[in-house]
Amino acid sequence: MPYFNLRLIVFAFIGLSVSVASAQSLSLSQLLKTPYVSNLAVSPQSTDILFVLNKEGRRNVFKATPSEQLQQLTQFNDDDGQEISNLNISKDGQWAVFVRGGDHGANSMAKPIDPKSGIVAPKIVIYSIFLPTGQVKLLAEGDFPALNPDSKTLAFISRDQIMGVAVDGSAPAKLLFYARGSTRGLQWSPDGKKLAFASRRTTHSFIGIFEPGKKNIHWVAPSFFKDDFPNWSPDGTSLAFVRQPATGGETDSITAKKHRPWAIMVTNLNTGQTQQVWEAPKTLQGSVPAWQGGINLNWPTPQQLVFLSYHDGWPHLYSIAPSGTGFKQITEGNFSVDQISFSSDGKKIAFAANNGKEKQDLDRKHIGVVNVDGSSFRMLTSGDAIAAAPAFINQDQQLAIIHASSTLPPSPAIINLSNNTAPKRLAQTIFQDFDAQALIVPEQVSFKAEDGLLVYGQLFKPQKSSGKSPALVYIHGGPRRQMFLGWHFMDYYFYDYAFNQYLASQGFTVLAVNYRMGTGYGYHFQNPDNAGNLGAAEYLDILAAGKWLASQKNIDANKIGVYGGSYGGYLTAFALGKNSDIFKAGVDIHGVHNRERKSAEGPTAPDADLAAKLASVSSPSNYVDKWTSPVLIIHGDDDQNVNFTQSLDLVNRLKARNVQAEYLVIPDETHHWMVFENLLQVKLATATFLMKHLMKP
């Protein structure tokens, strides 16, 4: 079969999809046009909620009120791929600030992107909004703004230096101070007179404090360690931070699992005395948590530091006194805690967790609240809710959240803490063209891999089907992700959930697999043996998913395909390279294919040969000799998560072996399909390819 770009086929399918969709309950274009809500920002004293709305690539800041009034605050009217992030409200509730530009889901520091292939150099810039009038002001070129508690100024990062600007834009931005290294984690003191930050210097890092009027940076307990994540005490007299070992020492094993130590330090800034108040258990589970927000260190009350650890086998919250006494576990149970926020008095913690009374809650997200002292733990949402991003509002009497379900897309919502009423969804006019009744409610399923591990998934069954249907295994990326029994709150998986709904409406049975290495099922599931570049054991779960589908009486075992993006693309390539006998076609979207590394200069690890052998075994590119199923490979060439050369390498190997392959390349696009037109093109190409190879004419 000839090799070609799918652009012409895609646009032909766009024309076809109008007539096809009219005969179906769901249209792909309409599904992907579902508004995406993110970036909630609130003021503790107010009931208004700010959020970012992405509708067909046009991203804007909106304000919603409890009376369901909706106001669009910005007017960015082009599908230009420039995201809005870092939305925050000043302490006095008068100002909002946000960043426009970049791809903050990239693996490295965000840089300007141009996914629309414009002719003007892109920038990452900071804006402010005066909320009483809605006036929007461009402040400066930069990123990661930190609002001063005085609500008049903010600090931000520009080219690794710290700048300052008035929030009303009354004067140009200026350099606050010069610092070597890569500066991160800006934290104003409670009185707004000092600025703490982390200065990362490749092998080590320091905590610094800048104070206007002083000629030098004050370095806090500099040492031969990596110090990071500074947090002020409520009275501003002390600073807590996380300490980890610096790089260096004897060359160690590459393949052996090792404890990654960390400790919490507290420095009294008046005396200069620094002490270690807590050290993580020296176990694998006690390592630095690979979790949303990582350690999540906070100092909410004078008496308590709060942080997250994985050391009991699940990511939970803990507290300890600044003196190092009174260590206590705040949340406990076989569930995962993340998306943490604190009440204005610091005494309550709101969080999201896959916890509830039903077994399906393992694959959902609910909102809970617990006192910082560990008392009065309660879950606030239930049923088929997928709830996220809790934040206290209205003098700590309510929570603003993002609320979704299997059929309702994510929306800003409010929960009352004084009673058990259901969340009140706001701004529903943005979904006025959305038909929730047309959606399929996915089912929770589980099955065992050949090594005995229990694997989880969500099954999308076509509403109308006769005889045996074709089927697809969908593989999420990450791999530190979890797909839910409903709409996802992350944009990449928000659109994948919509796409799975579409595929099911077209007659596919779709199995979304939560394979090992993913989150939500405890430490050992997330950190299995022989996984990743040490043997790719996670592929056993994908193989098990294909076999499970083939065993179902309503599935045509000769019409099973596979698709996924990022790490999902990696495992898709594995499925096609190792088991074309099961997976008859697949779409590999910006996956990693070759994990082998050239030897670097310097000391050789004692198990370097073993590591190289395992990396080879873990590379799908080494299985192309057995690859017989047709494949579509998709990649954007400004991908900052998976290098474009990963697909180049695989394409050249497939061409050399005359594997039936098609390709779609999108110039200047990133890993996250920032331009809606490109997102639609990718999904249409994927659907076209899978239907062509797995559905009867």
Buried (B, 14 or more C-beta within 10 A) or exposed (E): EEEEEBEEBBEEBBEEBEEBBEEBBBBBBBBBBBBBBBBBBBBBEBBBBBBBBBBBBBBBBBBBBBEEEBBEBBEBEEBBBBBBBBBBBBBBBBBBBBBBBBBBBBEEBBBBBBBBEEEEEBEBBBBBBBBEEBEBBEBBBBBBBBBBBBBBBBBBBBEBBBBBBBBBBEEEBEEBBEBEBBBBBBBBBEEBBBBBBBBBEEEBBBBBBBBEEEEEBBEBBEBEBBBBBBBBBBEBBBBBBBBBBBEEEEEEEBBEEEBBBBBBBBBBBEEEEBEEBBBBEEEBBBBBBBBBBBBBBBBBBEBBBBBBBBBBEBBBBBBBBBEBEEEBEBBEEEBBBBBBBBBBBBBBBBBBBBBBEEEBBBBBBBBBBBBBBBEEBEBBBBBBBBBBBBBBBBEBEBBBBBBBBBBBBBBBBBBBBEEEEBBBBBBBEBBEEBEEEBBBEBBBBEBEBEEEBEBBBBBBBBEEBEEBBBBBBBBBBBBBBBBBBBBBBBBBBBBBBBBBBBBBBBBBBBBBBBBBBBBBBBBEBBBBEBBBBBBBBBBBBBBBBBBBBBEBEEBBBEBBBBBBBBBBBBBBBBBBBBBBEBBBBBBBBBBBBBBBEEEEEEEEBBBBEBBBBBBBBBBBBBBBEEBEBBBBBBBBBBBBBBBBEBBBBBBEBBEEEEBBBBBBBBEBBBBBBBBBBBBBBBBBBBBBBBBBBBBEE
